């Protein structure tokens, strides 16, 4: 599409796994030429299928495509002088560098921002880490299971009191970080294009988790008010903020952030008109003073347990109460609302299989939905990328012989 906003922008992605790759994928969808640099073995993300319950197949690799569609790949050995020189020749042509290398690794490779900005004053240097680039833990390995979910407060606070932490899956924190990084990159790119000034853009899994938890982290300063987390949801500050079990064994989550706005409507919806004008349960100040929020929780749970999902959904919809059925991943794949809003793409693989792939969560009216070209194989576009910056066939073959360049099987 000729109306992609980042056509003509070149991005070098020196990163593995998910978070940084998410930012690169978003820019690629917007038309940027994103060149991913890998080792000969490849990004470890290529091999995570068994942990996700998928077949390990490089030719039908849905996770790889989710994070790396619409990119090109060159496989360089950054440890050889020739490989390093080739990297810098690529960087000579780039607008943006994205990396998730740890600060100590960037220092050793002389790829830290302070060094690069002298040679590339207009470069947008984007980095994401586990814990940030400063502080005592800046060089720890960071994944969303650890830096985001555990240290960021999810596992300790969001578990049901008295139980083990919730199960987590990869990508949740990473995707948040990647989109945050992309937002910073776009702001810095605008400055570079309009003012000729580069910028360093950073974020981390931990910092993103702290921001996401910001409301409750701030509220935790008021130690004498409310119930500290983790909680038993039955004893929460607002008993209407809960998931309710239906007659057919499913759960419906309601969202009533202001109890006093929704209490009467909800009581009517569940058939408890006798409680609509109860001074005992309304307003919330009376409820909390008497410490009987659990009674309201039990009343609502008992009522909804007599209803099927269909009946409960109808009543809550008519009452204009925010709610949603707790869906499985299998149900999401068939959700008409997701399909109607371009959440998905049907990818036909060379082996004949068609799989549903997820798109990044931003839509553009004029640009339309971007193409979804599968993620590159290791080193797949290495030759063409180097020819574009002036390498001859002879020079490329020499890099291959020196094991500085790998072009795949």
Secondary structure by P-SEA (a helix, b strand, c coil): ccccccccbbbbbcccccaaaaaaaaaaaaccbbbbbbcccccccccccccccccccccccaaaaaccccbbbbbbccccaaaaaaaaaaaaaccbbbbcccaaaaaaacccaaaaaaaccccbbbbbcccccccccccccccccccccccccccccccccccccccccccaaaaaaaaaaaaaaaaaaaaaaaccbbbbbbccaaaaaaaaaaaaaaaccccccccccccccccccccccbbbbcccbbbbbbbcccccccaaaaaaaacccccccccccccaaaaaaaccaaaaaaaaaaaaaaccaaaaaaaaaaacccccccccaaaaaacaaaaaaccbbbbbccccbbbbbbccccccccccccccccccccccaaaaaaaaacccaaaaaaaaaaccccccc
